[in-house]
Amino acid sequence: MKDRKKDHIDLAFDSRTPVSEMDTRFIYEPMLSPHPGDTIPEFRFGGKMQKLPIWVSSMTGGTKLAGKINRNLARACREFGMGMGLGSCRALLKDDSHLPDFDMRDIIGDEMPLFANLGINQAEELIELKEAARAEELVQKLRADGLFIHINPFQEWFQPEGDRLLRAPIETIKTLLDLIDVPLAVKEVGQGIGTESLRELMKLPLAAIEFGAFGGTNFAKVELSRNPGHARELFEPLSYVGHDAAQMVEMVNQITNEEGKNIRCRQLIISGGIKSFLDGYYLINKSLIPSVYGQASAFLKYAREDYQQLHNFVSHQVSGLKMAYAFLRVR
């Protein structure tokens, strides 16, 4: 007791918080709840129930380190009840040499959602070759619950060895929906998605839309850094174009109000620049459509090390979310 009181005296002056730093997104209600027990609502995604409103967003695949990362992440998803999107599974379209790096079903278990992942260019190519069934076979091989198609025109354009789109991505997605019988989801990879693109996607029978909003890892900038100096200077302004997660929630809410029954996709993964559980809690509660929040780089930071570090990171998010659900209301 004496040590605690002494700490309070020593730390009081250093712990003053300027009003300018106050988080004004929330109304703090300290009178209405006890300290939380299990106060986080479960969320249905891909036909399965998640225990947390957190999605482990797609990360890189096809390397030895990626295998370790995916195994750690799948283990955490099983332990805490989160869904998981695999990184690009493009390598598995050629052969199965990298299959152990992606085959996470036995680790994550049957109860949690697991989605495979291909790029829009690969989807376009499979359709052109009349081999769309290979995308469905990929999902079956991984015992996944569905397939993400990531949309990344900026990344491919800046990438020295990048592919070129021959069709508008929305047309490829529509065709793929007709050709394969697996739940399909769509995501961006760091720039976000604008209003009219969101509108078109939301009218399709997609399992989900993941934002991949501006503010997280920007793969356009990643590829620019691999380009020669002149090209990097020339194209860099484009890498700063996009939409952040808060803007996209507003767009989705506007579209939902405008389109009503025309909306067929009614699940979101709000990702891109989600720095903390409070960011995620705020945005999923602002959304008119059922949502979870996704993180990639935050998980990647801990998944590369021993599992205990990843476990501690998720545990802290769980504790923070419980406090948020108990004491915070979103403005």
Beta strands, then each sheet from edge to edge (+ up, - down):
strand 1: 26-28
strand 2: 43-45
strand 3: 48-50
strand 4: 54-56
strand 5: 83-85
strand 6: 114-119
strand 7: 146-151
strand 8: 184-188
strand 9: 208-210
strand 10: 268-271
strand 11: 291-295
strand 12: 328-330
sheet 1: 1+ 12-
sheet 2: 2+ 3-
sheet 3: 4+ 5+ 6+ 7+ 8+ 9+ 10+ 11+ 4+
end
